[in-house]
Amino acid sequence: MLTLLVSGIASVLFSSVLQAYQLKAFPYQILLLAFATTVGHLLVVRASKLNTLKFSNAFMISVTLKLFIYILFMLIYLWIDHSQVIIFAVSFLILYLIYTLFEVSEILKFLKNNS
């Protein structure tokens, strides 16, 4: 649902107010962040059902792996197309914050409901 909402809002903004800043990589940014957030969340939830230590480890591993994947994605994209560096970085940062806040709030809700 979050991905559909973000995509819809971005489509409206990029077709009107931000038309000059439209980014070819934006759909890939959304897909990467949505996929990584979903996989990370599922791993953390599965680990939390085992025990607290596994939850902590899974959460830290999830965050670390996602950051490495994000950095790798950014470096590869910017190596291929460095014409829109600032737009790419700003849009990625905004999406990262949206998905990170969503993931943390969902994990906190899950932990609160299952404790």
MOUR-V259368 format. One record per pair of residues at least 12 apart in sequence whose C-alpha atoms are under 10 Angstrom apart, sorted by the first residue. I is the first residue (numbers start at 0). J is the second residue. Records with the same first field share a line. If there is no record, write none. Layout:
I: J  J
This chain:
1: 33  97  98  101
2: 29  30  32  33  34  94  98
3: 29
5: 29  94  97  98
6: 25  26  29  30
9: 21  25  26  90
10: 26
20: 83  85  86  87  90
21: 83  86  87
22: 83  86  87  90
23: 80  83  87
24: 76  80  83  87  90  91
25: 86  87  90  91  94
27: 72
28: 69  72  73  87  90  91  94  95
29: 90  91  94  95  98
31: 65  68  69  72
32: 65  68  69  91  94  95  97  98  99
33: 94  95  98
35: 61  62  64  65  66  68  69  98
36: 61  62  65  95  98  99  101  102  103
37: 98  102
38: 61  65
39: 57  58  60  61  62  64  65  102
40: 57  58  61  62  102  103  105  106
41: 61  106
42: 54  57  58  60  61
43: 55  56  57  58  59  60  61  106
44: 57  58  105  106  109  110
45: 57
46: 58
47: 106  109  110  113
48: 110  113
58: 106
62: 99
66: 95
69: 91  95
73: 87  88  91
